[in-house]
Amino acid sequence: MRYFLPLLALALAACSESSASRVGDGIYRIDGPGIPGGSDGPNRRTATQFCPGGYRVLNSESHKGGPDRATDAQETTTTWTIKCL
């Protein structure tokens, strides 16, 4: 039982991270993690870190499954392209 809480914390932390890459001047591409049911929360958090003055979503894509779609069929990944205001 005492191992359950640390494992739960690690699992939730892994689900809430997204990565961003710079595309151009003030434009970023944010790749959200695979989350069952899908969510834009990790993308919003990352967008506000890179653009504290605000941002505009230029493009949004959602895909079911990850790179290995056979094992991640229940997860939805989101990709945003944003421009800082």
Residue, then its C-alpha position, 0 to 999 in steps of 0.5 A: m500500500r505504501y508503494f501505491l501513492p508514489l507510483l500514482a504520483l509518477a504515473l500522473a506526472a508522466c501524463s501531464e507533460s508536453s514538449a514544445s519546439r520552436v518553429g519560427d519567430g514567436i511560433y511554437r509546436i506543442d506535442g501533448p502527451g497521450i491521455p485516455g479520452g484526450s485533454d488540452g490541459p498539458n498544451r495550455r500549461t506549456a503554451t502559457q510557459f512559452c507565451p506569458g503575454g498570451y497566445r493564439v492557436l494557429n493549428s490543432e490536431s488530435h490523433k488516437g493512439g501514439p507511435d505504436r497504435a496497437t498498444d496505445a489505442q485508447e490514448t489521444t495525443t494533441t498537437w498545437t501550433i501557437k503564436c505568441l501575442 
